[in-house]
Amino acid sequence: MSLPPLFLLLLFLLLGAGGLRAAEPGAAAAAGGGGGGSSSAMEELATEQEAEESHRQDSVSLLTFILLLTLTILTIWLFKHRRVRFLHETGLAMIYGLIVGVILRYGTPSTSGHDKPFSCSQEDRPFTTLLVNVSGKFFEYTLKGEISPGKIHNVEQNDMLRKVTFDPEVFFNILLPPIIFHAGYSLKKRHFFRNLGSILAYAFLGTAVSCFIIGNLMYGVVKLMKLVGQLSGKFYYTDCLLFGAIISATDPVTVLAIFNELHADVDLYALLFGESVLNDAVAIVLSSSIVAYQPTGENTHAFDAAAFFKSVGVFLGIFSGSFMMGAVTGVVTALVTKFTKLHCFPLLETALFFLMSWSTFLLAEACGFTGVVAVLFCGITQAHYTYNNLSVESRSRTKQLFEVLHFLAENFIFSYMGLALFTFQKHIFSPVFIIGAFVAIFLGRAAHIYPLSFLLNLGRRHKISWNFQHMMMFSGLRGAMAFALAIRDTATYSHQMMFSTTLLIVFFTVWIVGGGTTPMLSWLNIRVGVDPDQDPPPTNDSFQVLQGDGPDSERRNRTKQESAWLFRLWYSFDHNYLKPILTHSGPPLTTTLPSWCGLIARCLTSPQVYDNQEQLREEDSDFILNDGDLTVTYGDTTITANGSSGPHTATTSLDGRRTKSNSEEALERDLGAADHEVTSRGTRLVFPLEDNA
């Protein structure tokens, strides 16, 4: 017969109490004979209490940030409800972070006073991990960074402030990947690719110009500080160039959010968004190249042509390697989702998509490349290929998942910026350096925008107007990427000054420039309330559709003429070969590959291509065709947009409507708008407008 559970519980408690009472005499005897056992027990108890206190402080620090984000979300709702636009959510998160930082700095008492410096004169370098023997017990310590001799007694004694100071690797490995991936995954390809040439020029050439102008101007400022006696540490030319690369990373999240809310001009939005997306990637690779600059000889900071060209090679190698790694990861994910039955299990499909996307960042960093570049192009590749293979449920899940992660990570970083102004212990604020940095940024942005816009307008069909250029000049905000690059290395005097200055620049641009976006749009007379799919008014050198298939056809025809020539060269190959291989859409490979490749074509072509008349299409389609697809049919002659003519190959239905050939139908289906079906197929007449004057 088994004992009742309650009886067993009481028996256990009685035995435990008796055991405790029986242990007391022995403990007393041990105490009488010597205090070794008692002191050891007290030390263990103190260690457990410290561990418990540390765990509690960790929970409080994380709870602090969660409450900050919660308060930010509620205030964002209030601002949207009241239609308040003078302050963006990121600026709001920074204000809340500042308030909490003040409370933690001046409202919480010091809780730790046990720091004592020890000398290790036998060692000539620091160790990452140190084992210390204290009375026969070994304790492990990790390296936190260098402390100048003058601040040896000003080390942070508040454990709570230490807890809320995050390791910079947290930003790079956890918070940055969803932000960068979302930028690539949510890219509006139509407007991005129609301005691709200009975006690449602003992102690559413009960022390099801005970096070197800011770096050289700041080197002059450093020389001035040295003359007036305000420079108390070493500040080399390479440090100035590194600051130029860090602060050249633009993040106009505030401006773009207002543009999106007001439906500002789509081309201006595409230019700013595309530049900011690629600009972050260029800035981080540029900073890595400057760090890799190692001249030979005694003076390691002098100019060396060999080291310079080596840094250029490092830049090209890192960028191209990161690009390939991101694209390959996206292609592998597309192949896995195409040739497996994962679409039958949306949860597994979404989980695999998430892990493959995030692992791209870590894989690139582990291989010595740049994770930001890799995860950006992984996002673009996933949106272009993998998205077509996902189930309907997984498409919605992935979009919403990365949108939420992007929102939380971005607001977390901006909250931490406000917090770091009071919790970071290595701030060095120099008024001369700060004023010089603001002037250098203004001049660098001007040299970035205006000369490049002039050169680009020489070859653009739709010119970048002066009001667009002024708005792009005004919108050069600094944000999460500049902060993350600056906080990654704060070990030296120069890097600490650069970080403090970067923090103030981010505050100013987010609050002042971000708050002035709406008045600036009005003052520059930039169109707002524009349909994202609406094209700009035709100019004298543009093409106008006088009779066609309706708005969808008009949109495709116009975009075809305005898309970057580089992308138009690549598009035909992508549509005919890559899309059919990697996705369930596109023309069958049996119709695009040579006949002797029939076996390979049948193996790689998805059965859905044959089974479904309405092929699977991506939500954000490209709307980009080739010039030869613009035709006007008159009698038996077909005239293309470039003036060539040929025999008419399309047929005409009984009701007089023109019927397209099979290739035209497939191309139109692949590039058609999502959830829209083209039902009318009339004759298009396309020709350049003439100047009546």
C-alpha positions as CSV (number, residue, x, y, z in Angstrom):
1,M,0.0,0.0,0.0
2,S,1.5,3.3,-1.1
3,L,1.8,6.2,1.3
4,P,-0.2,9.3,0.5
5,P,1.8,12.1,-1.1
6,L,1.1,14.5,1.7
7,F,2.5,12.1,4.3
8,L,5.6,11.7,2.2
9,L,6.1,15.4,2.0
10,L,5.8,15.8,5.8
11,L,8.2,12.9,6.4
12,F,10.7,14.6,4.0
13,L,10.5,17.9,5.9
14,L,10.9,16.2,9.3
15,L,14.0,14.3,8.1
16,G,15.4,17.4,6.6
17,A,14.9,19.3,9.9
18,G,16.5,16.5,11.9
19,G,19.4,16.4,9.5
20,L,19.9,20.1,10.0
21,R,19.8,19.9,13.7
22,A,22.2,16.9,13.7
23,A,24.6,18.9,11.6
24,E,24.7,21.8,14.0
25,P,27.0,20.2,16.8
26,G,29.5,19.2,14.1
27,A,29.5,22.6,12.7
28,A,30.0,24.1,16.2
29,A,32.9,21.7,16.8
30,A,34.5,22.7,13.5
31,A,34.1,26.3,14.4
32,G,35.8,25.7,17.7
33,G,38.6,23.8,16.1
34,G,39.2,26.3,13.3
35,G,37.3,28.8,11.1
36,G,38.4,27.4,7.7
37,G,35.2,25.5,6.9
38,S,33.0,28.3,8.1
39,S,34.8,30.9,6.0
40,S,34.7,28.7,3.0
41,A,31.0,28.3,3.3
42,M,30.6,32.1,3.8
43,E,32.6,32.7,0.6
44,E,30.5,30.3,-1.4
45,L,27.3,32.0,0.0
46,A,28.7,35.4,-1.0
47,T,29.5,34.2,-4.5
48,E,26.0,32.8,-4.9
49,Q,24.5,36.1,-3.7
50,E,26.7,38.0,-6.2
51,A,25.6,35.7,-9.0
52,E,22.0,36.2,-8.1
53,E,22.4,39.9,-7.9
54,S,24.1,40.0,-11.3
55,H,21.2,37.9,-12.8
56,R,18.7,40.4,-11.3
57,Q,20.6,43.3,-12.8
58,D,20.7,41.7,-16.2
59,S,16.9,41.2,-16.0
60,V,16.4,44.9,-15.0
61,S,18.6,46.1,-17.8
62,L,16.8,44.2,-20.5
63,L,13.4,45.2,-18.9
64,T,14.5,48.8,-19.2
65,F,15.0,48.5,-22.9
66,I,11.7,46.6,-23.4
67,L,9.9,49.3,-21.5
68,L,11.6,52.0,-23.6
69,L,10.4,50.3,-26.8
70,T,6.9,49.8,-25.3
71,L,6.7,53.5,-24.4
72,T,8.0,54.5,-27.9
73,I,5.4,52.3,-29.6
74,L,2.6,53.9,-27.6
75,T,3.8,57.4,-28.3
76,I,4.2,56.6,-32.0
77,W,0.5,55.6,-32.1
78,L,-0.4,58.9,-30.4
79,F,1.7,60.9,-32.9
80,K,0.2,59.0,-35.8
81,H,-3.3,59.6,-34.4
82,R,-2.6,63.3,-34.0
83,R,-0.8,63.5,-37.3
84,V,2.4,64.8,-35.7
85,R,5.3,64.9,-38.1
86,F,7.9,67.2,-36.5
87,L,9.4,64.3,-34.6
88,H,10.0,60.8,-36.0
89,E,9.8,57.6,-33.9
90,T,13.6,57.3,-33.9
91,G,14.1,60.8,-32.5
92,L,11.5,59.9,-29.9
93,A,13.3,56.7,-29.0
94,M,16.5,58.8,-28.5
95,I,14.7,61.2,-26.2
96,Y,13.4,58.4,-24.0
97,G,16.9,56.9,-24.0
98,L,18.3,60.2,-22.8
99,I,15.8,60.4,-20.0
100,V,16.6,56.9,-18.8
101,G,20.3,57.5,-19.1
102,V,20.0,60.6,-16.8
103,I,18.1,58.6,-14.3
104,L,20.6,55.7,-14.3
105,R,23.6,58.1,-14.2
106,Y,22.5,60.4,-11.4
107,G,19.6,58.5,-9.7
108,T,21.2,55.2,-8.9
109,P,23.9,54.8,-6.2
110,S,27.2,53.1,-6.7
111,T,27.0,49.5,-5.9
112,S,30.5,48.3,-6.4
113,G,33.7,49.5,-4.8
114,H,36.0,46.5,-5.0
115,D,38.1,47.5,-8.0
116,K,41.8,47.6,-7.2
117,P,44.6,48.0,-9.7
118,F,47.3,45.3,-9.8
119,S,50.7,45.6,-11.6
120,C,51.9,43.0,-14.1
121,S,55.3,44.4,-14.9
122,Q,56.5,41.1,-16.4
123,E,54.0,41.2,-19.3
124,D,54.4,43.6,-22.2
125,R,50.9,43.0,-23.8
126,P,47.3,42.6,-22.5
127,F,45.6,39.2,-22.5
128,T,42.0,38.6,-23.6
129,T,41.4,36.2,-20.6
130,L,43.2,36.4,-17.3
131,L,43.2,33.8,-14.5
132,V,43.9,35.3,-11.1
133,N,44.9,33.2,-8.1
134,V,43.2,34.6,-4.9
135,S,44.1,32.6,-1.8
136,G,44.3,29.4,-3.7
137,K,41.2,30.0,-5.8
138,F,41.3,30.8,-9.5
139,F,39.0,33.5,-10.9
140,E,38.6,34.3,-14.6
141,Y,38.6,37.9,-15.9
142,T,38.0,39.2,-19.4
143,L,39.5,42.2,-21.2
144,K,37.2,45.2,-21.3
145,G,39.6,47.8,-22.8
146,E,42.4,50.2,-22.0
147,I,42.1,52.9,-19.3
148,S,44.3,56.0,-19.4
149,P,46.4,56.5,-16.3
150,G,44.5,59.8,-15.5
151,K,41.2,58.0,-15.3
152,I,42.3,55.0,-13.3
153,H,40.2,56.2,-10.3
154,N,37.2,57.1,-12.4
155,V,36.3,53.6,-13.5
156,E,32.5,53.0,-13.4
157,Q,31.5,51.8,-9.9
158,N,27.8,51.4,-10.7
159,D,27.1,47.8,-11.7
160,M,23.7,48.8,-13.2
161,L,25.4,51.2,-15.7
162,R,27.9,48.5,-16.6
163,K,25.0,46.1,-17.4
164,V,23.3,48.6,-19.8
165,T,26.6,49.1,-21.7
166,F,26.4,46.5,-24.4
167,D,29.2,44.8,-26.3
168,P,29.5,46.4,-29.8
169,E,29.4,42.9,-31.3
170,V,25.7,42.8,-30.1
171,F,24.9,45.5,-32.6
172,F,26.8,43.9,-35.5
173,N,25.7,40.3,-35.0
174,I,22.2,40.7,-33.7
175,L,20.7,44.1,-34.4
176,L,22.2,45.1,-37.7
177,P,21.4,41.9,-39.8
178,P,17.5,42.3,-39.7
179,I,17.8,46.0,-40.5
180,I,20.0,45.5,-43.5
181,F,18.2,42.4,-44.8
182,H,14.8,44.2,-44.6
183,A,16.2,47.0,-46.7
184,G,17.1,44.5,-49.5
185,Y,14.1,42.3,-49.1
186,S,11.6,45.2,-49.2
187,L,13.3,46.9,-52.1
188,K,10.9,48.4,-54.7
189,K,12.7,47.1,-57.7
190,R,10.9,49.0,-60.4
191,H,12.0,52.5,-59.2
192,F,15.3,51.2,-57.9
193,F,16.4,49.8,-61.3
194,R,15.1,52.7,-63.3
195,N,17.6,54.8,-61.3
196,L,20.2,52.2,-60.9
197,G,23.0,54.1,-62.6
198,S,22.5,57.2,-60.5
199,I,22.2,55.2,-57.3
200,L,25.4,53.4,-57.9
201,A,27.2,56.7,-58.7
202,Y,25.9,58.3,-55.5
203,A,26.6,55.2,-53.3
204,F,30.1,54.3,-54.6
205,L,31.8,57.4,-56.1
206,G,29.9,59.8,-53.9
207,T,30.7,58.0,-50.6
208,A,34.3,57.8,-51.6
209,V,34.4,61.5,-52.4
210,S,32.7,62.4,-49.2
211,C,35.0,60.2,-47.1
212,F,38.2,61.8,-48.5
213,I,36.9,65.4,-48.3
214,I,35.7,64.9,-44.7
215,G,38.9,63.1,-43.8
216,N,41.2,65.8,-45.2
217,L,39.2,68.6,-43.7
218,M,39.2,66.9,-40.3
219,Y,43.0,66.4,-40.6
220,G,43.3,70.2,-40.9
221,V,41.0,70.6,-37.8
222,V,43.3,68.2,-35.9
223,K,46.3,70.2,-36.8
224,L,44.5,73.3,-35.6
225,M,43.7,71.6,-32.3
226,K,47.3,70.7,-31.9
227,L,48.4,74.3,-32.4
228,V,46.0,75.7,-29.9
229,G,46.8,73.0,-27.4
230,Q,43.4,71.2,-27.3
231,L,44.8,67.8,-28.5
232,S,45.9,65.7,-25.6
233,G,46.4,62.4,-27.5
234,K,47.5,60.9,-30.8
235,F,45.3,61.6,-33.8
236,Y,46.7,60.4,-37.2
237,Y,45.7,61.0,-40.7
238,T,44.4,57.5,-41.1
239,D,42.1,58.2,-38.0
240,C,40.7,61.2,-39.9
241,L,40.0,59.1,-43.0
242,L,38.4,56.5,-40.8
243,F,36.1,59.1,-39.3
244,G,35.3,60.3,-42.8
245,A,34.2,56.7,-43.7
246,I,32.2,56.3,-40.6
247,I,30.3,59.5,-40.9
248,S,29.7,59.1,-44.6
249,A,27.2,56.3,-43.8
250,T,23.9,58.0,-44.3
251,D,20.7,56.7,-42.7
252,P,17.7,58.9,-43.8
253,V,15.2,56.7,-42.0
254,T,13.3,59.7,-40.7
255,V,13.1,61.4,-44.1
256,L,12.1,58.2,-45.9
257,A,9.4,57.5,-43.4
258,I,7.9,60.9,-43.9
259,F,8.3,60.5,-47.7
260,N,6.4,57.2,-47.5
261,E,3.7,58.7,-45.3
262,L,3.2,61.7,-47.5
263,H,3.6,59.7,-50.8
264,A,6.4,62.0,-52.0
265,D,7.9,61.8,-55.5
266,V,8.8,58.1,-56.2
267,D,12.0,58.9,-58.0
268,L,13.3,61.1,-55.2
269,Y,12.4,58.3,-52.8
270,A,14.2,55.7,-54.9
271,L,17.3,57.8,-55.1
272,L,17.5,58.5,-51.4
273,F,16.6,54.9,-50.4
274,G,18.9,53.3,-52.9
275,E,21.8,55.5,-52.0
276,S,21.3,54.8,-48.2
277,V,21.1,51.1,-48.7
278,L,24.3,50.7,-50.8
279,N,26.0,53.6,-49.0
280,D,26.0,51.7,-45.7
281,A,27.7,48.7,-47.4
282,V,30.3,51.0,-49.1
283,A,31.0,52.8,-45.8
284,I,31.7,49.7,-43.8
285,V,33.9,48.2,-46.5
286,L,35.7,51.5,-46.9
287,S,36.3,51.7,-43.1
288,S,37.7,48.1,-43.2
289,S,40.1,49.1,-46.0
290,I,41.4,52.1,-44.1
291,V,42.0,50.0,-41.1
292,A,43.9,47.6,-43.3
293,Y,46.2,50.4,-44.5
294,Q,49.6,49.4,-43.1
295,P,52.6,51.3,-44.6
296,T,56.0,49.7,-44.4
297,G,58.8,51.4,-42.6
298,E,59.2,53.2,-39.2
299,N,56.3,55.7,-39.7
300,T,53.2,53.5,-39.9
301,H,50.9,56.5,-40.6
302,A,52.7,58.1,-43.6
303,F,51.5,57.8,-47.1
304,D,52.7,54.7,-48.9
305,A,51.7,54.0,-52.5
306,A,52.0,50.2,-52.2
307,A,49.9,50.2,-49.0
308,F,47.3,52.5,-50.7
309,F,46.8,50.2,-53.6
310,K,46.7,47.3,-51.3
311,S,43.9,49.0,-49.4
312,V,42.1,49.5,-52.7
313,G,42.5,45.8,-53.5
314,V,41.2,45.0,-50.0
315,F,38.1,47.2,-50.7
316,L,37.4,45.5,-54.0
317,G,38.1,42.0,-52.7
318,I,35.9,42.4,-49.6
319,F,33.0,44.0,-51.5
320,S,33.0,41.5,-54.4
321,G,33.5,38.6,-52.0
322,S,30.7,39.7,-49.8
323,F,28.4,40.3,-52.8
324,M,29.0,36.9,-54.1
325,M,28.5,35.2,-50.7
326,G,25.1,37.0,-50.3
327,A,24.0,36.2,-53.8
328,V,25.1,32.5,-53.6
329,T,23.2,32.1,-50.3
330,G,20.1,33.5,-51.8
331,V,20.4,31.2,-54.8
332,V,20.9,28.2,-52.6
333,T,17.8,29.1,-50.6
334,A,15.9,29.5,-53.8
335,L,16.9,26.1,-55.1
336,V,16.1,24.4,-51.8
337,T,12.6,25.9,-51.7
338,K,12.0,25.0,-55.4
339,F,13.1,21.4,-55.4
340,T,11.7,20.4,-52.0
341,K,8.2,20.1,-50.7
342,L,8.8,22.7,-47.9
343,H,5.9,24.8,-49.2
344,C,3.6,22.1,-47.7
345,F,5.0,23.1,-44.3
346,P,4.9,26.9,-44.1
347,L,6.4,26.9,-40.5
348,L,9.5,25.0,-41.6
349,E,9.7,27.0,-44.8
350,T,9.7,30.3,-42.9
351,A,12.2,29.0,-40.3
352,L,14.6,27.9,-43.0
353,F,14.3,31.2,-44.9
354,F,15.0,33.1,-41.6
355,L,18.0,31.0,-40.7
356,M,19.6,31.0,-44.2
357,S,19.2,34.8,-44.3
358,W,20.7,35.5,-40.9
359,S,23.5,32.9,-41.4
360,T,24.6,34.9,-44.4
361,F,25.8,37.7,-42.2
362,L,27.6,35.4,-39.8
363,L,29.2,33.4,-42.6
364,A,30.6,36.5,-44.3
365,E,32.0,37.8,-41.0
366,A,33.6,34.4,-40.2
367,C,35.2,34.3,-43.6
368,G,36.7,37.8,-43.3
369,F,34.2,39.5,-45.5
370,T,31.6,42.1,-44.6
371,G,28.3,40.8,-43.3
372,V,26.4,44.0,-44.1
373,V,27.1,43.7,-47.8
374,A,26.4,40.0,-47.9
375,V,23.1,40.2,-46.1
376,L,22.0,43.1,-48.2
377,F,22.5,41.3,-51.5
378,C,21.1,38.2,-49.9
379,G,17.9,40.1,-49.2
380,I,17.7,41.4,-52.8
381,T,18.3,37.9,-54.2
382,Q,15.7,36.3,-51.8
383,A,13.1,38.9,-52.9
384,H,13.8,38.3,-56.6
385,Y,14.0,34.5,-56.6
386,T,13.1,32.7,-53.4
387,Y,10.0,34.8,-52.7
388,N,8.4,33.3,-55.8
389,N,8.9,29.7,-54.5
390,L,7.4,30.4,-51.0
391,S,3.8,29.4,-50.1
392,V,1.3,32.2,-49.7
393,E,1.5,31.9,-45.9
394,S,5.3,32.0,-45.9
395,R,5.4,35.1,-48.1
396,S,3.2,36.9,-45.6
397,R,5.1,35.6,-42.6
398,T,8.6,36.5,-43.9
399,K,7.5,40.0,-44.9
400,Q,5.9,40.6,-41.5
401,L,8.7,38.9,-39.5
402,F,11.5,41.0,-40.9
403,E,9.5,44.1,-40.8
404,V,8.9,43.7,-37.1
405,L,12.5,42.7,-36.4
406,H,13.7,45.8,-38.4
407,F,11.3,48.1,-36.5
408,L,12.4,46.7,-33.0
409,A,16.1,46.6,-33.8
410,E,16.2,50.1,-35.2
411,N,14.3,51.7,-32.3
412,F,16.4,49.7,-29.9
413,I,19.6,51.1,-31.4
414,F,18.3,54.7,-31.3
415,S,17.1,54.2,-27.7
416,Y,20.6,52.9,-26.8
417,M,22.1,56.0,-28.5
418,G,20.3,58.3,-26.0
419,L,21.3,56.0,-23.2
420,A,24.9,55.9,-24.3
421,L,25.3,59.7,-23.9
422,F,25.3,59.3,-20.1
423,T,26.3,55.6,-19.6
424,F,29.3,55.5,-21.9
425,Q,32.4,56.2,-19.8
426,K,35.0,57.1,-22.4
427,H,33.4,60.3,-23.9
428,I,35.8,62.9,-25.2
429,F,34.0,66.1,-26.3
430,S,36.1,68.7,-28.1
431,P,34.2,71.8,-29.3
432,V,36.7,72.5,-32.1
433,F,36.5,69.0,-33.4
434,I,32.7,68.9,-33.2
435,I,32.2,72.2,-35.1
436,G,34.8,71.2,-37.6
437,A,33.0,67.9,-38.1
438,F,29.7,69.6,-38.8
439,V,31.3,71.9,-41.4
440,A,33.2,69.0,-43.0
441,I,30.0,66.9,-43.3
442,F,28.2,69.8,-44.9
443,L,30.9,70.4,-47.5
444,G,31.4,66.7,-48.1
445,R,27.7,66.2,-48.7
446,A,27.6,69.2,-51.1
447,A,30.6,67.8,-53.0
448,H,28.8,64.4,-53.0
449,I,25.5,65.6,-54.4
450,Y,25.9,68.6,-56.8
451,P,28.8,67.6,-59.0
452,L,27.6,64.1,-59.4
453,S,24.1,65.2,-60.2
454,F,25.5,67.5,-62.9
455,L,27.4,64.7,-64.5
456,L,24.5,62.2,-64.2
457,N,22.1,64.7,-65.8
458,L,24.2,64.7,-68.9
459,G,23.0,61.1,-69.6
460,R,19.6,60.9,-67.8
461,R,16.3,61.1,-69.7
462,H,14.6,62.5,-66.6
463,K,16.9,65.0,-65.1
464,I,17.6,65.3,-61.4
465,S,16.1,68.7,-60.8
466,W,17.6,71.4,-58.5
467,N,14.9,70.9,-55.9
468,F,15.6,67.1,-55.8
469,Q,19.3,67.9,-55.4
470,H,18.6,70.3,-52.5
471,M,16.4,67.8,-50.8
472,M,19.1,65.0,-51.2
473,M,21.6,67.5,-49.7
474,F,19.3,68.2,-46.8
475,S,18.4,64.5,-46.2
476,G,21.9,63.3,-45.5
477,L,21.1,62.1,-42.0
478,R,23.4,59.9,-39.9
479,G,22.0,57.1,-37.9
480,A,22.4,53.5,-36.8
481,M,25.2,52.4,-39.2
482,A,27.4,55.4,-38.3
483,F,26.8,54.8,-34.6
484,A,27.6,51.0,-34.9
485,L,30.8,51.7,-36.8
486,A,31.9,54.3,-34.3
487,I,31.2,52.2,-31.2
488,R,32.9,49.1,-32.5
489,D,36.3,50.4,-31.6
490,T,36.7,52.9,-28.7
491,A,40.0,51.8,-27.4
492,T,42.2,54.8,-28.3
493,Y,41.9,58.5,-27.7
494,S,41.1,59.4,-31.3
495,H,38.4,56.7,-31.6
496,Q,36.7,57.9,-28.3
497,M,36.6,61.4,-29.6
498,M,35.2,60.2,-33.0
499,F,32.5,58.2,-31.2
500,S,31.4,61.1,-29.0
501,T,31.2,63.4,-32.0
502,T,29.3,60.9,-34.1
503,L,26.7,60.6,-31.3
504,L,26.1,64.3,-31.3
505,I,25.9,64.4,-35.1
506,V,23.3,61.7,-35.1
507,F,21.3,63.5,-32.4
508,F,21.3,66.8,-34.5
509,T,20.5,65.3,-37.8
510,V,17.6,63.1,-36.5
511,W,16.0,65.9,-34.4
512,I,16.7,69.0,-36.5
513,V,17.0,67.7,-40.1
514,G,14.3,65.0,-39.6
515,G,11.9,67.5,-38.0
516,G,12.4,69.9,-40.9
517,T,11.6,67.4,-43.7
518,T,8.0,68.4,-44.1
519,P,8.6,72.2,-44.3
520,M,11.5,71.5,-46.7
521,L,9.3,69.5,-49.0
522,S,6.8,72.4,-49.1
523,W,9.5,75.0,-49.6
524,L,11.1,73.1,-52.5
525,N,7.7,72.4,-54.1
526,I,8.3,68.7,-54.3
527,R,5.2,66.6,-55.2
528,V,3.4,64.8,-52.5
529,G,0.4,62.6,-52.5
530,V,1.8,60.7,-55.5
531,D,0.6,57.2,-56.4
532,P,3.8,55.0,-56.1
533,D,2.9,53.5,-59.5
534,Q,2.4,56.9,-61.2
535,D,5.1,58.0,-63.6
536,P,6.4,61.6,-63.6
537,P,5.0,64.0,-66.2
538,P,6.6,63.5,-69.7
539,T,9.3,65.8,-70.8
540,N,10.5,66.9,-74.3
541,D,12.8,63.9,-74.6
542,S,10.6,61.2,-73.1
543,F,8.3,58.8,-74.8
544,Q,4.6,59.2,-74.6
545,V,2.0,56.5,-75.1
546,L,-0.9,57.9,-77.1
547,Q,-2.9,54.7,-77.5
548,G,-2.3,51.5,-75.7
549,D,-3.4,48.8,-73.4
550,G,-4.4,51.0,-70.4
551,P,-2.4,52.2,-67.4
552,D,-0.5,48.9,-66.8
553,S,0.8,48.9,-70.3
554,E,1.7,52.6,-70.2
555,R,3.6,52.0,-67.0
556,R,5.6,49.1,-68.4
557,N,6.4,51.0,-71.6
558,R,7.6,54.1,-69.9
559,T,9.7,52.2,-67.4
560,K,11.3,50.2,-70.2
561,Q,12.7,53.4,-71.7
562,E,13.9,54.8,-68.4
563,S,15.5,51.7,-66.8
564,A,19.2,51.7,-66.5
565,W,20.9,50.3,-69.6
566,L,23.1,48.0,-67.5
567,F,20.0,46.3,-66.0
568,R,18.3,46.0,-69.3
569,L,21.3,44.1,-70.6
570,W,21.1,41.7,-67.7
571,Y,17.4,41.3,-67.6
572,S,17.0,39.2,-70.8
573,F,19.4,36.6,-69.4
574,D,17.7,36.6,-66.0
575,H,14.2,36.2,-67.5
576,N,15.1,33.5,-70.0
577,Y,17.5,31.4,-67.8
578,L,17.9,32.3,-64.2
579,K,14.2,32.7,-63.3
580,P,13.2,29.4,-64.8
581,I,16.1,27.6,-63.1
582,L,15.6,29.1,-59.6
583,T,11.9,29.7,-59.4
584,H,8.5,28.3,-60.6
585,S,8.0,31.3,-62.9
586,G,9.4,32.4,-66.3
587,P,9.3,30.6,-69.7
588,P,10.1,26.9,-69.7
589,L,13.8,26.1,-70.3
590,T,12.8,23.8,-73.1
591,T,11.9,26.9,-75.1
592,T,14.9,29.0,-74.2
593,L,17.8,26.5,-74.1
594,P,19.2,24.8,-77.3
595,S,17.6,21.6,-78.3
596,W,20.6,19.5,-77.3
597,C,20.1,20.7,-73.7
598,G,16.6,19.1,-73.6
599,L,17.3,16.7,-70.8
600,I,18.8,19.3,-68.6
601,A,16.0,21.7,-69.4
602,R,13.3,19.2,-68.5
603,C,15.0,18.4,-65.2
604,L,15.5,22.1,-64.1
605,T,12.1,23.3,-65.3
606,S,9.4,23.3,-62.6
607,P,6.2,21.3,-63.4
608,Q,4.2,24.4,-62.3
609,V,5.5,26.2,-65.4
610,Y,3.7,23.7,-67.6
611,D,0.6,23.1,-65.4
612,N,-0.3,26.7,-64.5
613,Q,-1.4,29.0,-67.2
614,E,-1.2,31.9,-64.8
615,Q,2.4,31.6,-63.6
616,L,3.5,32.5,-60.2
617,R,4.6,36.1,-60.0
618,E,6.3,38.2,-57.4
619,E,4.4,41.0,-55.6
620,D,6.9,43.7,-56.5
621,S,7.4,43.0,-60.2
622,D,10.0,44.8,-62.2
623,F,7.9,46.3,-65.0
624,I,11.0,46.4,-67.2
625,L,11.1,45.2,-70.8
626,N,13.6,45.6,-73.6
627,D,13.5,48.4,-76.1
628,G,12.6,46.0,-78.9
629,D,9.3,45.1,-77.2
630,L,7.8,48.6,-77.8
631,T,6.1,48.2,-81.2
632,V,3.4,49.8,-83.3
633,T,1.7,47.7,-85.9
634,Y,0.5,49.3,-89.1
635,G,-0.7,46.9,-91.8
636,D,1.9,44.2,-92.3
637,T,4.8,46.2,-90.7
638,T,5.9,46.3,-87.1
639,I,7.8,49.4,-86.0
640,T,9.8,49.3,-82.8
641,A,10.6,52.2,-80.5
642,N,14.1,52.5,-81.9
643,G,12.9,53.0,-85.4
644,S,13.5,49.5,-86.8
645,S,10.8,47.7,-88.7
646,G,10.0,44.1,-89.6
647,P,7.2,41.8,-90.6
648,H,4.2,41.6,-88.4
649,T,4.2,38.3,-86.5
650,A,1.2,38.8,-84.2
651,T,-2.3,37.8,-85.1
652,T,-5.6,39.6,-85.0
653,S,-8.6,38.2,-83.3
654,L,-12.1,38.2,-84.8
655,D,-13.2,41.3,-82.9
656,G,-10.3,43.3,-84.2
657,R,-8.0,43.1,-81.2
658,R,-4.4,42.3,-81.7
659,T,-3.3,39.0,-80.1
660,K,0.3,38.7,-78.9
661,S,2.6,35.9,-79.7
662,N,3.5,33.3,-77.0
663,S,6.8,34.9,-76.1
664,E,5.1,38.3,-75.6
665,E,2.4,36.6,-73.5
666,A,5.1,35.0,-71.2
667,L,7.1,38.2,-70.9
668,E,4.0,40.2,-70.0
669,R,2.9,37.6,-67.5
670,D,6.3,37.6,-65.8
671,L,6.5,41.4,-65.6
672,G,2.8,42.2,-64.9
673,A,1.6,43.8,-61.8
674,A,0.6,41.6,-58.9
675,D,-3.1,40.8,-58.6
676,H,-3.8,42.6,-61.9
677,E,-4.7,40.8,-65.1
678,V,-4.3,42.6,-68.5
679,T,-7.5,41.9,-70.5
680,S,-7.2,44.4,-73.3
681,R,-4.4,44.2,-75.9
682,G,-4.8,47.1,-78.3
683,T,-2.3,48.7,-80.7
684,R,0.4,50.8,-79.1
685,L,1.7,54.0,-80.7
686,V,5.0,55.2,-79.2
687,F,7.2,58.0,-80.5
688,P,9.3,60.8,-79.1
689,L,7.6,64.1,-78.5
690,E,8.8,67.0,-80.6
691,D,9.6,70.4,-79.3
692,N,7.0,72.7,-80.8
693,A,9.1,75.8,-80.1
